[in-house]
Amino acid sequence: MEENLSYEAAYKELEQIYQDINNEEVSIDELAEKVKRASVLIGFCQRKLRGTEEEIEGILREG
């Protein structure tokens, strides 16, 4: 996973993968790779969201 990938960029890429698959723009040969990439991006987004939630909770506890 790219270290400088932002949540927004990952989410945008996920949306594109979803659209490509939904519009049948992905060949059978590409499908497994697209699904694998989507899985990685989903994990990245989940970690990013959890980290942000923990950071906000920490700020609120301090305040």
N, CA, C and O atoms as a GROMACS GRO file, in nm:
protein
  252
    1MET      N    1   0.085  -0.118   0.000
    1MET     CA    2   0.000   0.000   0.000
    1MET      C    3   0.089   0.124   0.000
    1MET      O    4   0.189   0.128   0.072
    2GLU      N    5   0.054   0.220  -0.077
    2GLU     CA    6   0.131   0.344  -0.084
    2GLU      C    7   0.121   0.417   0.049
    2GLU      O    8   0.012   0.433   0.103
    3GLU      N    9   0.236   0.462   0.102
    3GLU     CA   10   0.237   0.529   0.231
    3GLU      C   11   0.167   0.664   0.226
    3GLU      O   12   0.109   0.707   0.326
    4ASN      N   13   0.171   0.732   0.113
    4ASN     CA   14   0.113   0.865   0.104
    4ASN      C   15  -0.030   0.864   0.049
    4ASN      O   16  -0.081   0.969   0.011
    5LEU      N   17  -0.093   0.750   0.046
    5LEU     CA   18  -0.230   0.739  -0.002
    5LEU      C   19  -0.323   0.803   0.100
    5LEU      O   20  -0.316   0.774   0.219
    6SER      N   21  -0.410   0.890   0.053
    6SER     CA   22  -0.506   0.953   0.143
    6SER      C   23  -0.635   0.873   0.143
    6SER      O   24  -0.661   0.791   0.055
    7TYR      N   25  -0.716   0.899   0.244
    7TYR     CA   26  -0.846   0.834   0.254
    7TYR      C   27  -0.929   0.868   0.130
    7TYR      O   28  -0.993   0.780   0.071
    8GLU      N   29  -0.927   0.994   0.091
    8GLU     CA   30  -1.006   1.038  -0.023
    8GLU      C   31  -0.964   0.967  -0.152
    8GLU      O   32  -1.049   0.927  -0.232
    9ALA      N   33  -0.834   0.953  -0.172
    9ALA     CA   34  -0.784   0.886  -0.292
    9ALA      C   35  -0.823   0.738  -0.291
    9ALA      O   36  -0.862   0.683  -0.394
   10ALA      N   37  -0.812   0.674  -0.175
   10ALA     CA   38  -0.849   0.533  -0.164
   10ALA      C   39  -0.998   0.515  -0.190
   10ALA      O   40  -1.038   0.422  -0.260
   11TYR      N   41  -1.079   0.603  -0.133
   11TYR     CA   42  -1.223   0.594  -0.152
   11TYR      C   43  -1.261   0.617  -0.298
   11TYR      O   44  -1.348   0.549  -0.352
   12LYS      N   45  -1.195   0.713  -0.361
   12LYS     CA   46  -1.222   0.741  -0.502
   12LYS      C   47  -1.186   0.620  -0.589
   12LYS      O   48  -1.259   0.585  -0.682
   13GLU      N   49  -1.073   0.557  -0.559
   13GLU     CA   50  -1.033   0.437  -0.634
   13GLU      C   51  -1.132   0.323  -0.612
   13GLU      O   52  -1.164   0.249  -0.705
   14LEU      N   53  -1.180   0.309  -0.489
   14LEU     CA   54  -1.281   0.207  -0.460
   14LEU      C   55  -1.409   0.233  -0.542
   14LEU      O   56  -1.467   0.140  -0.597
   15GLU      N   57  -1.450   0.358  -0.547
   15GLU     CA   58  -1.568   0.392  -0.626
   15GLU      C   59  -1.550   0.356  -0.772
   15GLU      O   60  -1.641   0.305  -0.837
   16GLN      N   61  -1.429   0.382  -0.825
   16GLN     CA   62  -1.402   0.351  -0.965
   16GLN      C   63  -1.405   0.200  -0.990
   16GLN      O   64  -1.460   0.154  -1.090
   17ILE      N   65  -1.346   0.125  -0.900
   17ILE     CA   66  -1.348  -0.021  -0.912
   17ILE      C   67  -1.492  -0.070  -0.911
   17ILE      O   68  -1.531  -0.154  -0.993
   18TYR      N   69  -1.572  -0.017  -0.818
   18TYR     CA   70  -1.712  -0.057  -0.809
   18TYR      C   71  -1.786  -0.027  -0.940
   18TYR      O   72  -1.859  -0.111  -0.991
   19GLN      N   73  -1.766   0.093  -0.992
   19GLN     CA   74  -1.832   0.131  -1.117
   19GLN      C   75  -1.788   0.042  -1.232
   19GLN      O   76  -1.871  -0.001  -1.312
   20ASP      N   77  -1.659   0.016  -1.241
   20ASP     CA   78  -1.607  -0.069  -1.348
   20ASP      C   79  -1.669  -0.209  -1.343
   20ASP      O   80  -1.710  -0.264  -1.446
   21ILE      N   81  -1.675  -0.265  -1.223
   21ILE     CA   82  -1.732  -0.399  -1.208
   21ILE      C   83  -1.882  -0.396  -1.235
   21ILE      O   84  -1.936  -0.483  -1.304
   22ASN      N   85  -1.949  -0.296  -1.181
   22ASN     CA   86  -2.094  -0.285  -1.197
   22ASN      C   87  -2.134  -0.263  -1.343
   22ASN      O   88  -2.238  -0.313  -1.387
   23ASN      N   89  -2.052  -0.190  -1.418
   23ASN     CA   90  -2.081  -0.162  -1.558
   23ASN      C   91  -2.022  -0.267  -1.651
   23ASN      O   92  -2.022  -0.252  -1.773
   24GLU      N   93  -1.971  -0.374  -1.590
   24GLU     CA   94  -1.911  -0.484  -1.665
   24GLU      C   95  -1.796  -0.438  -1.755
   24GLU      O   96  -1.778  -0.488  -1.866
   25GLU      N   97  -1.719  -0.340  -1.705
   25GLU     CA   98  -1.604  -0.289  -1.779
   25GLU      C   99  -1.476  -0.362  -1.742
   25GLU      O  100  -1.368  -0.327  -1.789
   26VAL      N  101  -1.488  -0.464  -1.657
   26VAL     CA  102  -1.372  -0.541  -1.612
   26VAL      C  103  -1.381  -0.679  -1.675
   26VAL      O  104  -1.483  -0.747  -1.664
   27SER      N  105  -1.274  -0.719  -1.739
   27SER     CA  106  -1.272  -0.853  -1.798
   27SER      C  107  -1.257  -0.957  -1.688
   27SER      O  108  -1.216  -0.925  -1.576
   28ILE      N  109  -1.291  -1.077  -1.718
   28ILE     CA  110  -1.277  -1.187  -1.622
   28ILE      C  111  -1.132  -1.198  -1.576
   28ILE      O  112  -1.105  -1.229  -1.460
   29ASP      N  113  -1.038  -1.172  -1.667
   29ASP     CA  114  -0.896  -1.179  -1.633
   29ASP      C  115  -0.857  -1.074  -1.530
   29ASP      O  116  -0.766  -1.097  -1.450
   30GLU      N  117  -0.923  -0.959  -1.530
   30GLU     CA  118  -0.891  -0.849  -1.438
   30GLU      C  119  -0.970  -0.856  -1.308
   30GLU      O  120  -0.931  -0.795  -1.209
   31LEU      N  121  -1.078  -0.929  -1.308
   31LEU     CA  122  -1.172  -0.928  -1.196
   31LEU      C  123  -1.105  -0.962  -1.063
   31LEU      O  124  -1.124  -0.890  -0.965
   32ALA      N  125  -1.029  -1.068  -1.057
   32ALA     CA  126  -0.965  -1.109  -0.931
   32ALA      C  127  -0.871  -1.000  -0.881
   32ALA      O  128  -0.866  -0.972  -0.761
   33GLU      N  129  -0.795  -0.938  -0.972
   33GLU     CA  130  -0.703  -0.831  -0.931
   33GLU      C  131  -0.779  -0.710  -0.878
   33GLU      O  132  -0.738  -0.649  -0.779
   34LYS      N  133  -0.889  -0.675  -0.942
   34LYS     CA  134  -0.970  -0.561  -0.897
   34LYS      C  135  -1.029  -0.589  -0.759
   34LYS      O  136  -1.030  -0.501  -0.673
   35VAL      N  137  -1.078  -0.710  -0.739
   35VAL     CA  138  -1.137  -0.745  -0.609
   35VAL      C  139  -1.029  -0.746  -0.502
   35VAL      O  140  -1.053  -0.700  -0.390
   36LYS      N  141  -0.911  -0.796  -0.535
   36LYS     CA  142  -0.799  -0.797  -0.440
   36LYS      C  143  -0.759  -0.654  -0.402
   36LYS      O  144  -0.737  -0.624  -0.285
   37ARG      N  145  -0.751  -0.566  -0.501
   37ARG     CA  146  -0.716  -0.426  -0.476
   37ARG      C  147  -0.824  -0.360  -0.391
   37ARG      O  148  -0.792  -0.283  -0.299
   38ALA      N  149  -0.950  -0.388  -0.420
   38ALA     CA  150  -1.060  -0.331  -0.342
   38ALA      C  151  -1.050  -0.375  -0.196
   38ALA      O  152  -1.074  -0.296  -0.106
   39SER      N  153  -1.014  -0.501  -0.173
   39SER     CA  154  -1.000  -0.551  -0.037
   39SER      C  155  -0.890  -0.476   0.039
   39SER      O  156  -0.907  -0.441   0.156
   40VAL      N  157  -0.779  -0.451  -0.028
   40VAL     CA  158  -0.670  -0.375   0.033
   40VAL      C  159  -0.715  -0.232   0.065
   40VAL      O  160  -0.687  -0.181   0.173
   41LEU      N  161  -0.784  -0.170  -0.028
   41LEU     CA  162  -0.831  -0.033  -0.008
   41LEU      C  163  -0.934  -0.024   0.105
   41LEU      O  164  -0.933   0.072   0.182
   42ILE      N  165  -1.022  -0.123   0.114
   42ILE     CA  166  -1.121  -0.124   0.221
   42ILE      C  167  -1.051  -0.135   0.357
   42ILE      O  168  -1.086  -0.064   0.451
   43GLY      N  169  -0.953  -0.222   0.366
   43GLY     CA  170  -0.876  -0.235   0.490
   43GLY      C  171  -0.806  -0.106   0.527
   43GLY      O  172  -0.806  -0.066   0.644
   44PHE      N  173  -0.748  -0.039   0.428
   44PHE     CA  174  -0.681   0.089   0.451
   44PHE      C  175  -0.780   0.192   0.504
   44PHE      O  176  -0.752   0.261   0.602
   45CYS      N  177  -0.897   0.202   0.441
   45CYS     CA  178  -0.998   0.300   0.482
   45CYS      C  179  -1.048   0.269   0.623
   45CYS      O  180  -1.067   0.361   0.703
   46GLN      N  181  -1.070   0.143   0.655
   46GLN     CA  182  -1.115   0.106   0.788
   46GLN      C  183  -1.012   0.145   0.894
   46GLN      O  184  -1.048   0.199   0.999
   47ARG      N  185  -0.885   0.118   0.867
   47ARG     CA  186  -0.779   0.155   0.962
   47ARG      C  187  -0.772   0.306   0.979
   47ARG      O  188  -0.754   0.356   1.090
   48LYS      N  189  -0.785   0.378   0.870
   48LYS     CA  190  -0.779   0.524   0.874
   48LYS      C  191  -0.896   0.579   0.956
   48LYS      O  192  -0.877   0.669   1.038
   49LEU      N  193  -1.015   0.525   0.935
   49LEU     CA  194  -1.132   0.570   1.011
   49LEU      C  195  -1.118   0.539   1.159
   49LEU      O  196  -1.149   0.623   1.243
   50ARG      N  197  -1.071   0.418   1.192
   50ARG     CA  198  -1.050   0.381   1.333
   50ARG      C  199  -0.947   0.472   1.398
   50ARG      O  200  -0.966   0.517   1.512
   51GLY      N  201  -0.839   0.499   1.328
   51GLY     CA  202  -0.735   0.587   1.382
   51GLY      C  203  -0.787   0.727   1.407
   51GLY      O  204  -0.755   0.788   1.510
   52THR      N  205  -0.866   0.778   1.316
   52THR     CA  206  -0.924   0.912   1.333
   52THR      C  207  -1.021   0.913   1.450
   52THR      O  208  -1.022   1.008   1.528
   53GLU      N  209  -1.102   0.809   1.461
   53GLU     CA  210  -1.197   0.800   1.572
   53GLU      C  211  -1.124   0.798   1.706
   53GLU      O  212  -1.164   0.868   1.799
   54GLU      N  213  -1.017   0.719   1.715
   54GLU     CA  214  -0.940   0.712   1.839
   54GLU      C  215  -0.875   0.847   1.870
   54GLU      O  216  -0.870   0.888   1.986
   55GLU      N  217  -0.826   0.914   1.769
   55GLU     CA  218  -0.764   1.045   1.788
   55GLU      C  219  -0.866   1.147   1.840
   55GLU      O  220  -0.837   1.223   1.932
   56ILE      N  221  -0.984   1.147   1.782
   56ILE     CA  222  -1.090   1.240   1.826
   56ILE      C  223  -1.133   1.208   1.968
   56ILE      O  224  -1.152   1.299   2.048
   57GLU      N  225  -1.150   1.081   1.999
   57GLU     CA  226  -1.188   1.042   2.135
   57GLU      C  227  -1.082   1.087   2.236
   57GLU      O  228  -1.116   1.132   2.345
   58GLY      N  229  -0.954   1.076   2.199
   58GLY     CA  230  -0.846   1.121   2.285
   58GLY      C  231  -0.851   1.271   2.308
   58GLY      O  232  -0.830   1.318   2.420
   59ILE      N  233  -0.878   1.345   2.203
   59ILE     CA  234  -0.889   1.491   2.215
   59ILE      C  235  -1.005   1.528   2.305
   59ILE      O  236  -0.993   1.616   2.390
   60LEU      N  237  -1.118   1.462   2.286
   60LEU     CA  238  -1.236   1.492   2.367
   60LEU      C  239  -1.215   1.457   2.514
   60LEU      O  240  -1.265   1.527   2.602
   61ARG      N  241  -1.142   1.350   2.542
   61ARG     CA  242  -1.112   1.312   2.681
   61ARG      C  243  -1.024   1.416   2.748
   61ARG      O  244  -1.041   1.446   2.866
   62GLU      N  245  -0.930   1.472   2.672
   62GLU     CA  246  -0.838   1.572   2.728
   62GLU      C  247  -0.909   1.704   2.754
   62GLU      O  248  -0.875   1.776   2.848
   63GLY      N  249  -1.008   1.736   2.670
   63GLY     CA  250  -1.075   1.866   2.677
   63GLY      C  251  -1.179   1.867   2.781
   63GLY      O  252  -1.245   1.969   2.801
   0.00000   0.00000   0.00000
